[in-house]
Amino acid sequence: MKRILIIEDDLSLANGIVLALKDSEFTFVQAQDLHSAWQETEKSVFDLIILDINLPDGNGLDFLKELRRHSAVPVIILTANDLETDVVTGLELGADDYITKPFSLMILRARVAARLRSAAPIPVDPILIDDFSFSFAKMEFCKNNIPIELSKTEQKLLRILIENRGHSLTRSQLVDAIWTDGAEYVDENALSVTVKRLRDKLEDTPSSPVYIKTIYGIGYTWSVR
């Protein structure tokens, strides 16, 4: 299921985009200002962001610039700003595409599909990192060629950390990605317990982890050495 964040203050336009892109494989979250957009990105991991520039509480380009410090999520700018300098600035700041209003919903749908295709990671199985071999397809996990048994929850945690290695993931993002059904009812301690169990199985010294690092006040990351 692909998650798309639409940051657009025109509610009718945002709803129209949802209808145009409606697909069984997409879920949508809407934010009408930058403040709520930041709240949403802190809570969840998104596969694509559709971003307006002119928002009630600031400039979408400032949001994009800050976002690119820690995230490579595909971003399509959707705005009335149609000057060549605006387009160049948006792309230089890290936008993956730039569409000006008014626009064709059919073209938007095609651009979204193209961005999601290009952002999809090339499946590599097994994933080899140092002494580890992780095959999520076969559910086979080894360290120094010695099999490691992981629970389904530990596999989910490992996978999201590996797929985002080098990037900090908030506790909320991890909970949302791991416990996809009824995540709001997950005990706060569940993530900490799962992290500890995974460290115990993967790290040489779990109390001083080399790979699964705690980012204090934020969450966790798989460290790239």
N, C-alpha and C positions, 0 to 999 in steps of 0.2 A: 504494500500500500504506500503510494507516494504522498507525502505531505507538502502542501503548497500554502505559503503565507502570502496573503494579498494585503499590501499596505496602501490604502486608498481612502481618502476622506469622503469621496462621493459614494455614498452607500448604494445608490441605485446602479451606478457603474460597477461597483464591486460585486453586487448580486448578479449583474448581467454577465460578468466574467465567470463567476461560478457556474451559471447555467450553461455558458458556452463551452466550458471545459469539463462539464459534468461527465464523470467516468467512474466505473466501479472500482478502478484502481487508484483514484485520487481522493484525498480528504483535504478540506479547505479550512483555513483559519483566517479571519479578517481582523485587521487593525486599522483604525481610522486616524491614528496619530503616531508619532514616533515613540511617545512614552509607552503606549500599549504594545507597540511593535517590539520594543526591547524586552518587555515583560514576556511576550510570547516566545522570543528566541531564547530566553533564559529557561523557560519551562520545557521546550521541545526542540527536537532536531528536525529541520525541514530539508526537503529535497530540492526546493525551488522557492525563490521569493520574487513576487511581482511588486515593483516599487514605484510609487509616484514621487515626484520631486517636491512639488509644492504642497506641504502639509501644514495643518494649523499651528503646530508647535515647533516647526523647524524645517530644514532643508533635507530632502531625502539623500542628497549627495553626501552630506555629513554623516548620515546613518551608514551609507555604503562604505565610506572611508574608514569608519571605526570598525565596521563589520569585517572588513578585509584584514584587519590586524590578527584575527583569530579564526576566520572561517572562509572556506573556499566554496560555499554553497552557491550554485548558479543564481544570478540575479538578472532579471529582465526589467529595465526601466520602462515605465509606461507613463508618458507625460505630454503636456501641451507645449513644453519648451522645445521648439523645433529648429533653433539656430544651429549652424554647423559647429560653433564653439561649444554649445551645450552637449551635443552628441559626442564630440571629441573628449570633453571633460569627463562625461559619464563613463566612457569606455576606458579612459586612462586611469580612472579611479577603481576600475575592476569590474564594471558591469559586463555581463556576457552578451547582452543584446540591448538595443535601444529602439523603442517603438513610440512614435509620436501620435497624439490624438488629433483628429479622429482617426480611428483605425478599424480594420476589418477583423471581426471576431474569428473568421476562418483563418486569417493569417496569424493571429495571436495563437490560436490552437496549434497551428503547424510549428510556430517558433517554440512554444512550450514543449511540444513533443521532441523537437530537435535538441533542445537544451538538456532535457532529461536523458535522451539517448547518449549524448556526448559526455554527460556527467557520470553515466553508469560505469562503475569500475569493471575493468576486464577481469573476468573470473580467473583467479590463479589458485590452483588447488593441487597439492597442499601449499600453504603459506610457510615459507622458511625464514625464520628469524634467529640468528645466532645458533644456539643448540636446540631450538624448538622446531617442530614440524606440526602445523595445525591443518587438518583436513576437515572442514566443516561439512563438506558433501558426504564424506564417509563417517563423520563423527569419530575420527581417530586423531588423538593428540599425543605427542611424544616429546620427551626431553632427553637428549643424549640417547635417542633410539629406544628409550624406555617408555612404554605406554602410560598415559595418565588418564584416569577416569574422571570425567567431568559431568556434573548434572546438567540438565537442560538450561537451568537458570545461569549456571556458571558459563555454559557455552554462549549464551546470549550476551552476557557481560563481556566475555573475552572477544567476541566478534565485533561488538560496537567499539571497543577500545582499539582493536587492531585496525579496523577500517578507518578510524580517526586518529591513528597514532601520530603523536606530535602535537595534537590539539587538546586543549582542556575541555572536558565535558562536565557540565554541572550535575549535581545530584538529581535535580528534577529531570534533566534530559535523559539520564541513565534510567531512572525509575520509569519514565514514560516509554522508553524504548524496550525495556526488559519485561515489564509487567503491562503488556498492551491492553489487557482486559481488566477494567476496574482498578487502574493504577492509583486512583485517589484513595483507595482503601488499604494500600500497602503500608505496613508498619514502617516508620522512619528508619528503624534499625535493620530492616531486611537488606538494604543495599550494603550497609557496613558489614553485615555478616557474610554476604556473598563475596564481597571484595576480600575479606580475611581468608575465606576458604580457598579462593582462587590463588591468592598469594601463597598460602600454605602449600599448594600443589605445584606452583610454578617457580617461585623464588627460592634461591639458595638460602637466603636469610630473610624470612618473611617480615621480621621486625625492622629491617633496613632494606626495603625493596629497591631493586634496580630498574624494574620494568613498570610495574603498576604503582605509579607515584600519586600521592595525595597532593592536590593543589588546595592549600588551606583556605577556607572560606568560600571555595568554589565547588570542587568535586575531585575528579580523578583524570589521569591521562596515562596512556602507554608511552613511556619515554623513548625517544629516538636517540640512540647513542652515536 
